[in-house]
Amino acid sequence: MRTRTSRGLRLFVLAAAVVALAAGCGSSSGSSSGGSGGGGGNSDATIIMGTTDTAIHFDPANAYDLHSWNIIYNVYDELMTIPAGGNKPVPSLATSCGWDDPKTYTCHLRSGVKFQNGDPLTSKDVEFSFQRSIVINGDQGACYLFSSLATCGKWKGDEISTPDPQTVTFHLTQPDATWPFILATGAAAIVPSGVYPATKLQPDDQPIGTGPYKLVKYQPGVQTVLERNDAYWGTPAKNARVLVQYYKDTPSLKLAIQGGDVDIAFRNLTPTDISSLRGQSGLQVVEGQGIEIRYLVFNVKLPPSDQLAVRRSIAYLIDRQSIAHNVYNDTVQPLYSMVPAGLFGHIDSYKTEYGATPNPDLAKKELTDAGIATPVPITIWWTPTHYGGGSADEYTEIKRELEGSGLFKVTLKSEEWDQYAVDRGKDIFPAFQLGWFPDYPDADDYSAYFYPNGGFWNGHYDNPQIDKAIDQEKASTDPSVREAAFAKIQQLAAKDAPTIPIWQGKQIAVVRDGVSGVQETFDPAYIFRFWLISKT
């Protein structure tokens, strides 16, 4: 997912915004389908979250970054959702969804649901939402998630049928066991057909959904303001409003949480910041399971990454334990598969193939057996801010590990994300840093987009056996079939090493005393559920 840049705000600006909003807001009767009402705290409270993330778009047709999706999850609803603490989709705007056959999926809608402008939700809104996302095919969006339904940019008209106002049937082009997960993503948020344009984007300060909050103010890079939706169909939120404040860097965010300017600091404090904030009076460090990953990608078309022995040799040398401990202060854990630990189907395939710790002797043997002279020169690219402040130290450590073996001579180069995201697909980088946040908590999300046709990063690696295994897991709802397919994908990928997984991150926030609910929303779905947050 995509980058963030933002500006910090002065305390008097925050205070003025809170006072102005409080004057116009009352109590409510709405929350999200995965949320829960009641409990302690002040239901009229304003929650202030600080972040160095920024939003790209709040229109589901052109959003695919973590922060935009988190705002979307709080303003819109989807047919399905991942409930707090869960890892499987359950009905949300739908009362039920199920397979009619392997390529036909039908959902029945809730009665009485209204958009925030008062329009009733019908099956036509659902059809319209998918059609416009596919037709618009936004360059910042996630249309490709709907590839089992239609080709991005093309709509034939028979993809969805709506036999009555409460029934929606999806006619897929191929079996896809992940379709219920897709319907729970931010890309599948439902918009009103009577308001949103069919072929262009809705302004980011005018989103209209059916969700637990209304967006009442948006200043890019400065502030997003959400107010509780009094007419929400679900359980009431535990707060009246949420202010998201955007900060230009982590030092500014750290000062904001220390000084009481924000109630929650979430993304991206550095590991050093988090360590220094532990135990400080009035603050708590809250941690939860994460399936965010970082990995090294090889472009197998470019030398020296085009040589299998080079990739395997590097895989033998990466010291994940050192990176996790020395660079990230153990706020991340070593990762030995492209499928993160905790997801169904995960196996430690790289640990099996290369061992848990570096093995310079076997790394040297790979190169010697292939007749490759050492040290091997290689350029590795990384991006300075998109993946947080630890990236510089991480890739300095990787350079040290590779050169310390005497087998490689590493040149490190970097670009900021806007240019980096373009250049990584242009056959410029022989090896480069990437990360992945989940679209949905299933091993398919860490397989189907990584390997076929060179992967989304255009690394030119393709293995027909992996492609076949991906087809098998997508086509089956049998857990044993899917588990076997995922194991094969991970084993084959480890042998060829088109990528090297490095670490898996936790979700971490620093919150002020009296704020609760953050722990409850930290789960593999990566949905920050504002409706669960309360403050005394």
KOLGU-866788 format. One line per 8 residues: number of its first residue (from 1); their letters; for each residue x, y negated, z of C-alpha. Coordinates in nm, 2 decimals. Each point is the difference from the previous one (the first is absolute). Layout:
! KOLGU-866788
NUM	A	X,Y,Z  ... $
END
This chain:
! KOLGU-866788
1	MRTRTSRG	0.00,0.00,0.00  0.10,-0.36,-0.05  0.19,-0.28,0.15  -0.07,-0.28,0.25  0.12,-0.36,0.04  -0.16,-0.24,0.24  0.03,-0.31,0.21  -0.01,-0.04,0.38 $
9	LRLFVLAA	-0.25,-0.23,0.17  0.03,-0.23,0.29  -0.19,0.07,0.32  -0.22,-0.31,-0.03  -0.12,0.12,-0.34  -0.10,0.33,0.15  -0.18,-0.16,0.29  -0.19,-0.24,-0.23 $
17	AVVALAAG	-0.11,0.29,-0.22  -0.13,0.20,0.30  -0.19,-0.29,0.14  -0.16,-0.09,-0.33  -0.11,0.36,-0.06  -0.13,0.06,0.35  -0.24,-0.29,-0.04  -0.17,0.17,-0.29 $
25	CGSSSGSS	0.00,0.37,0.10  -0.24,0.20,0.21  -0.04,0.36,0.10  -0.05,0.28,-0.25  -0.14,0.34,-0.07  0.25,0.15,-0.24  0.32,0.21,-0.02  0.16,0.26,-0.23 $
33	SGGSGGGG	-0.12,0.35,-0.07  0.31,0.14,0.17  -0.02,-0.23,0.30  -0.16,0.01,0.34  -0.17,-0.27,0.19  -0.04,-0.08,0.37  0.29,0.04,0.24  0.18,-0.28,0.19 $
41	GNSDATII	0.11,-0.33,-0.13  -0.16,-0.32,-0.11  -0.23,0.06,-0.31  0.03,-0.38,-0.08  0.38,0.01,0.00  0.23,-0.11,-0.28  0.28,0.24,-0.09  0.31,-0.16,-0.15 $
49	MGTTDTAI	0.23,0.23,-0.19  0.34,-0.12,-0.13  0.18,0.17,-0.29  0.27,-0.06,-0.26  -0.21,0.19,-0.25  -0.21,-0.20,-0.25  -0.30,0.08,-0.22  0.00,0.04,-0.37 $
57	HFDPANAY	-0.37,0.01,-0.07  -0.32,0.07,0.19  -0.19,0.12,-0.31  0.02,0.39,0.00  0.05,-0.01,-0.37  0.34,-0.15,0.03  0.13,0.09,0.35  0.26,0.27,0.08 $
65	DLHSWNII	0.21,-0.14,0.29  -0.03,0.11,0.36  -0.11,-0.33,0.14  -0.26,-0.08,-0.27  -0.15,0.34,0.05  -0.02,-0.05,0.37  -0.20,-0.32,-0.05  -0.22,0.18,-0.26 $
73	YNVYDELM	-0.07,0.28,0.25  -0.13,-0.25,0.24  -0.21,-0.21,-0.24  -0.13,0.28,-0.23  -0.11,0.36,0.04  0.06,0.31,-0.21  -0.22,0.30,-0.06  0.23,0.20,0.22 $
81	TIPAGGNK	0.24,-0.10,0.28  0.27,0.15,0.22  -0.12,-0.04,0.36  0.24,-0.12,0.27  0.22,0.29,0.11  -0.11,0.21,-0.30  0.17,0.12,-0.31  -0.30,0.11,-0.21 $
89	PVPSLATS	-0.26,-0.21,-0.18  -0.36,-0.02,0.13  -0.30,-0.19,-0.13  -0.02,-0.38,0.05  -0.23,-0.18,-0.24  -0.11,0.34,-0.10  -0.20,0.22,0.23  0.14,0.31,-0.18 $
97	CGWDDPKT	0.23,0.09,-0.29  0.08,0.34,-0.15  0.10,0.20,-0.30  -0.27,0.11,-0.25  0.27,0.19,-0.19  0.38,-0.05,-0.02  -0.03,-0.31,-0.22  -0.33,-0.15,0.13 $
105	YTCHLRSG	-0.02,-0.19,0.33  -0.32,-0.16,0.14  -0.05,-0.24,0.28  -0.32,-0.12,0.16  0.00,-0.36,0.13  -0.12,-0.13,0.33  -0.33,-0.19,-0.01  -0.03,-0.36,0.11 $
113	VKFQNGDP	0.37,-0.10,-0.05  0.04,-0.36,-0.11  0.30,-0.19,-0.13  0.11,-0.31,0.19  -0.19,-0.22,-0.24  -0.33,0.19,0.07  -0.01,0.21,-0.32  -0.10,0.36,0.07 $
121	LTSKDVEF	0.25,0.28,-0.08  -0.11,0.23,-0.28  0.16,0.27,-0.21  0.04,-0.26,-0.28  0.24,-0.19,0.22  0.21,0.31,0.04  0.01,0.07,-0.37  0.08,-0.37,-0.07 $
129	SFQRSIVI	0.29,0.00,0.25  0.17,0.30,-0.16  -0.07,-0.12,-0.35  0.14,-0.35,0.05  0.32,0.13,0.18  0.07,0.23,-0.29  -0.08,-0.26,-0.27  0.20,-0.28,0.17 $
137	NGDQGACY	0.29,0.24,0.07  0.18,-0.26,0.20  0.38,-0.02,-0.01  0.00,-0.01,0.38  -0.27,0.26,0.04  -0.03,0.38,0.05  -0.22,0.09,-0.30  0.22,0.31,-0.05 $
145	LFSSLATC	-0.16,0.15,0.31  -0.32,0.04,-0.21  0.18,0.20,-0.27  -0.22,0.30,0.06  -0.30,-0.22,-0.09  0.11,-0.21,-0.29  0.30,-0.14,-0.18  0.11,-0.34,0.13 $
153	GKWKGDEI	-0.13,-0.28,-0.22  -0.26,0.23,-0.17  -0.36,0.06,0.11  -0.22,0.23,-0.22  -0.32,-0.03,0.21  -0.05,0.37,0.10  0.25,0.01,0.29  -0.27,-0.08,0.26 $
161	STPDPQTV	-0.37,0.07,0.01  -0.25,-0.17,0.23  -0.33,0.19,-0.01  -0.15,-0.21,0.27  0.10,-0.30,0.22  0.14,0.22,0.27  0.19,0.27,-0.21  0.34,-0.02,-0.17 $
169	TFHLTQPD	0.15,0.28,-0.20  0.37,-0.01,-0.11  0.07,0.21,-0.32  0.38,0.07,0.02  0.21,0.10,-0.30  0.18,0.26,0.20  -0.03,0.17,0.34  0.14,-0.22,0.27 $
177	ATWPFILA	-0.01,0.12,0.37  0.13,-0.35,0.11  -0.31,-0.18,-0.14  -0.16,-0.04,0.35  0.33,-0.16,0.12  0.00,-0.23,-0.30  -0.35,-0.12,0.09  0.14,-0.10,0.34 $
185	TGAAAIVP	0.28,-0.23,-0.13  -0.01,-0.37,-0.03  -0.01,0.03,-0.37  -0.35,0.16,0.03  -0.15,-0.29,0.20  -0.35,-0.08,-0.12  -0.08,-0.35,-0.13  -0.34,-0.17,-0.09 $
193	SGVYPATK	-0.09,0.04,-0.36  -0.20,-0.32,0.00  0.29,-0.22,0.11  0.33,0.14,-0.11  0.10,-0.06,-0.36  0.03,0.32,-0.21  0.33,-0.08,-0.18  0.18,-0.24,0.22 $
201	LQPDDQPI	0.10,-0.03,0.37  -0.20,-0.15,0.28  0.18,-0.30,0.17  0.20,0.12,0.30  -0.18,-0.24,0.24  -0.34,0.12,-0.11  -0.01,0.38,0.07  -0.35,0.16,0.06 $
209	GTGPYKLV	-0.03,0.34,0.15  -0.21,0.20,0.23  0.26,0.03,0.27  0.03,-0.10,0.37  0.16,-0.34,-0.07  -0.06,-0.29,-0.24  0.31,-0.18,-0.13  -0.07,-0.37,0.08 $
217	KYQPGVQT	0.34,-0.15,-0.08  0.31,0.09,-0.20  0.32,-0.20,-0.04  0.26,0.20,-0.19  0.31,0.05,0.21  -0.16,-0.19,0.29  -0.31,0.15,0.14  -0.30,0.24,-0.05 $
225	VLERNDAY	-0.30,-0.04,0.22  -0.26,0.27,0.05  -0.33,-0.04,0.19  -0.22,0.28,0.12  -0.28,0.09,-0.24  -0.32,-0.04,0.21  -0.20,0.20,-0.26  0.23,0.29,-0.02 $
233	WGTPAKNA	-0.16,0.34,-0.03  0.24,0.18,0.23  0.12,-0.02,0.36  0.09,-0.35,0.13  0.36,-0.11,-0.01  0.17,-0.06,0.34  0.10,-0.35,-0.08  -0.16,-0.31,-0.17 $
241	RVLVQYYK	0.27,-0.10,-0.23  0.35,0.09,-0.12  0.27,-0.25,-0.11  0.29,0.14,-0.20  0.30,-0.24,0.01  0.27,0.05,-0.26  0.36,-0.06,0.11  0.30,-0.06,-0.23 $
249	DTPSLKLA	0.24,0.23,0.18  0.03,0.23,0.30  0.17,-0.25,0.23  -0.30,-0.22,-0.03  -0.24,0.29,0.06  0.20,0.10,0.31  -0.01,-0.35,0.14  -0.38,0.00,-0.06 $
257	IQGGDVDI	-0.07,0.31,0.20  0.24,-0.10,0.28  -0.16,-0.35,0.02  -0.36,0.12,0.00  -0.08,-0.15,-0.34  -0.13,0.34,-0.12  -0.16,0.30,0.18  0.15,0.26,-0.23 $
265	AFRNLTPT	0.32,0.01,-0.20  -0.03,0.26,-0.27  0.25,0.03,-0.29  0.28,-0.06,-0.02  0.20,-0.04,0.32  0.35,0.15,-0.03  0.10,0.30,0.22  0.22,-0.24,0.20 $
273	DISSLRGQ	-0.29,-0.23,0.06  -0.22,0.28,0.11  0.27,0.13,0.24  0.05,-0.35,0.15  -0.38,-0.04,0.05  -0.05,0.32,0.19  -0.05,-0.06,0.36  -0.05,-0.38,-0.04 $
281	SGLQVVEG	-0.26,-0.13,0.24  -0.34,-0.03,-0.16  0.08,0.21,-0.30  -0.04,0.36,-0.10  0.15,0.19,-0.29  -0.26,0.23,-0.15  0.10,0.29,-0.23  -0.20,0.24,-0.21 $
289	QGIEIRYL	0.04,0.27,-0.26  0.12,-0.12,-0.34  0.05,0.16,-0.34  0.18,-0.29,-0.16  0.32,0.13,-0.16  0.33,-0.14,-0.15  0.20,0.19,-0.26  0.27,-0.03,-0.26 $
297	VFNVKLPP	-0.10,0.04,-0.36  0.22,0.11,-0.29  -0.06,-0.09,-0.36  0.10,0.33,-0.16  0.05,-0.17,-0.34  0.29,-0.22,0.12  0.35,0.12,0.10  0.11,0.12,0.24 $
305	SDQLAVRR	-0.36,0.08,0.13  -0.06,0.20,-0.32  0.22,0.27,0.15  -0.17,0.25,0.24  0.33,0.05,0.19  0.03,-0.37,0.08  -0.36,-0.01,0.14  0.05,0.32,0.20 $
313	SIAYLIDR	0.34,-0.12,0.13  -0.16,-0.32,0.13  -0.28,0.20,0.16  0.26,0.20,0.19  0.16,-0.33,0.13  -0.29,-0.21,0.12  0.00,-0.02,0.38  -0.37,-0.06,0.09 $
321	QSIAHNVY	0.07,0.02,0.38  0.26,-0.27,-0.02  -0.23,-0.23,-0.20  -0.30,0.06,0.23  0.20,-0.06,0.32  0.27,-0.26,-0.09  -0.20,-0.21,-0.25  -0.36,0.04,0.13 $
329	NDTVQPLY	0.05,0.06,0.37  -0.20,0.32,-0.03  -0.32,-0.19,-0.10  0.01,0.24,-0.31  0.06,0.37,-0.03  0.21,0.20,-0.25  -0.20,0.13,-0.29  0.08,0.32,-0.19 $
337	SMVPAGLF	-0.28,0.00,-0.26  -0.18,-0.25,-0.21  -0.31,0.11,0.18  0.01,-0.15,0.35  -0.01,0.21,0.31  -0.35,0.03,0.14  -0.18,0.04,-0.33  -0.15,0.33,-0.10 $
345	GHIDSYKT	0.24,0.19,-0.23  0.32,-0.17,0.12  0.32,0.21,0.01  0.36,-0.11,0.07  0.11,0.10,-0.34  0.31,-0.22,-0.01  0.11,0.13,0.34  -0.03,0.35,-0.14 $
353	EYGATPNP	0.19,-0.09,-0.31  0.27,-0.22,0.14  0.00,0.04,0.37  -0.10,-0.23,0.29  0.34,-0.18,0.01  0.25,-0.11,-0.27  0.22,0.27,-0.16  0.29,-0.16,-0.18 $
361	DLAKKELT	0.15,0.33,-0.10  -0.31,0.11,-0.19  -0.04,-0.35,-0.14  0.36,0.03,-0.14  -0.07,0.35,-0.14  -0.30,-0.12,-0.20  0.22,-0.25,-0.18  0.30,0.23,-0.04 $
369	DAGIATPV	-0.21,0.28,-0.14  -0.15,-0.25,-0.25  0.35,-0.12,-0.10  -0.08,-0.36,0.11  0.31,-0.21,0.10  -0.01,-0.18,0.34  -0.06,-0.26,0.12  -0.32,-0.04,-0.20 $
377	PITIWWTP	-0.09,-0.36,-0.06  -0.37,-0.08,0.06  -0.20,-0.32,0.03  -0.29,0.01,0.25  -0.26,-0.27,0.00  -0.21,-0.12,0.30  -0.24,-0.29,0.07  0.07,-0.23,0.29 $
385	THYGGGSA	-0.34,-0.10,0.15  -0.28,0.22,-0.14  0.08,0.30,0.22  0.10,-0.20,0.31  0.32,-0.14,0.15  0.16,0.35,0.05  0.05,0.06,-0.37  0.34,-0.17,-0.02 $
393	DEYTEIKR	0.14,0.20,0.29  -0.16,0.32,-0.13  0.17,-0.02,-0.34  0.33,-0.12,0.16  -0.02,0.32,0.20  -0.07,0.21,-0.30  0.30,-0.15,-0.18  0.21,0.08,0.30 $
401	ELEGSGLF	-0.12,0.36,0.01  0.06,0.06,-0.37  0.34,-0.17,-0.02  0.11,0.16,0.33  -0.01,0.34,-0.17  0.25,-0.12,-0.26  -0.23,0.13,-0.27  -0.17,-0.33,-0.10 $
409	KVTLKSEE	0.08,-0.36,-0.07  -0.32,-0.20,0.07  -0.10,-0.35,-0.13  -0.30,-0.14,0.17  -0.22,-0.25,-0.18  -0.32,-0.17,0.10  -0.29,-0.20,-0.14  -0.31,-0.15,0.16 $
417	WDQYAVDR	-0.31,0.20,-0.05  -0.17,-0.20,-0.27  0.29,0.07,-0.24  0.09,0.33,0.15  -0.35,0.14,-0.06  0.04,-0.08,-0.37  0.36,0.11,-0.05  -0.04,0.34,0.17 $
425	GKDIFPAF	-0.21,0.11,-0.30  0.24,-0.13,-0.26  0.28,0.26,0.02  0.23,-0.24,0.18  0.04,0.17,0.34  0.17,0.34,0.01  -0.09,0.03,0.36  -0.23,-0.22,0.21 $
433	QLGWFPDY	-0.20,-0.05,0.32  -0.37,0.05,0.02  -0.27,0.05,0.26  -0.35,0.13,0.01  -0.31,-0.07,0.21  -0.29,0.24,-0.03  -0.29,-0.06,-0.23  -0.17,0.29,0.19 $
441	PDADDYSA	0.14,0.25,0.26  0.05,0.30,-0.23  0.31,0.16,-0.13  -0.13,-0.06,-0.36  0.06,-0.37,0.05  0.37,0.09,0.05  0.02,0.23,-0.30  -0.23,-0.09,-0.28 $
449	YFYPNGGF	0.14,-0.35,-0.04  0.36,0.09,0.05  0.09,0.28,-0.25  -0.21,0.03,-0.32  0.12,-0.21,-0.30  0.30,-0.13,0.20  -0.21,-0.13,0.29  -0.15,-0.35,0.04 $
457	WNGHYDNP	0.36,-0.14,0.03  0.10,0.13,-0.35  0.29,0.22,0.12  -0.04,0.23,-0.30  0.00,0.31,0.21  -0.27,0.26,-0.10  -0.03,0.36,0.10  -0.27,0.21,-0.17 $
465	QIDKAIDQ	-0.02,0.23,0.30  -0.06,-0.29,0.23  -0.26,-0.14,-0.24  -0.18,0.34,0.00  0.00,0.02,0.38  -0.15,-0.36,0.02  -0.27,0.11,-0.23  -0.07,0.30,0.22 $
473	EKASTDPS	-0.03,-0.20,0.32  -0.22,-0.26,-0.16  -0.23,0.26,-0.14  -0.06,0.19,0.32  -0.18,-0.06,0.33  0.14,0.32,0.14  0.26,-0.10,0.28  0.21,0.31,-0.07 $
481	VREAAFAK	0.03,-0.08,-0.37  0.09,-0.36,0.07  0.25,0.09,0.27  0.18,0.24,-0.23  0.01,-0.26,-0.28  0.13,-0.27,0.22  0.28,0.23,0.13  0.10,0.08,-0.36 $
489	IQQLAAKD	0.01,-0.37,-0.09  0.22,-0.09,0.29  0.24,0.29,-0.05  0.04,-0.07,-0.37  0.05,-0.37,0.06  0.26,0.07,0.27  0.21,0.22,-0.24  0.00,-0.27,-0.28 $
497	APTIPIWQ	0.02,-0.30,0.24  -0.15,-0.27,-0.23  -0.06,-0.18,0.33  0.15,0.03,0.35  -0.24,-0.06,0.29  0.17,-0.19,0.28  -0.24,-0.10,0.28  -0.36,-0.01,0.11 $
505	GKQIAVVR	-0.12,-0.30,0.20  -0.23,-0.04,0.29  -0.27,-0.27,0.02  0.11,-0.25,0.26  -0.15,-0.32,0.14  0.08,-0.23,0.28  -0.32,-0.11,0.19  -0.06,-0.24,0.29 $
513	DGVSGVQE	-0.15,0.13,0.32  -0.38,0.01,-0.01  -0.01,0.11,-0.36  -0.12,0.35,-0.06  -0.10,0.22,-0.29  0.32,-0.01,-0.21  0.10,0.35,0.10  -0.33,0.13,-0.11 $
521	TFDPAYIF	0.04,-0.13,-0.35  0.35,0.14,-0.06  -0.04,0.32,-0.20  0.11,0.14,-0.34  -0.27,-0.19,-0.19  0.18,-0.33,0.06  -0.32,-0.19,0.04  0.03,-0.29,0.25 $
529	RFWLISKT	-0.35,0.00,0.14  -0.04,-0.34,0.15  -0.35,0.10,0.12  0.16,0.22,0.27  0.21,-0.28,0.15  -0.12,-0.17,0.32  0.15,-0.26,0.24  -0.08,-0.08,0.36 $
END
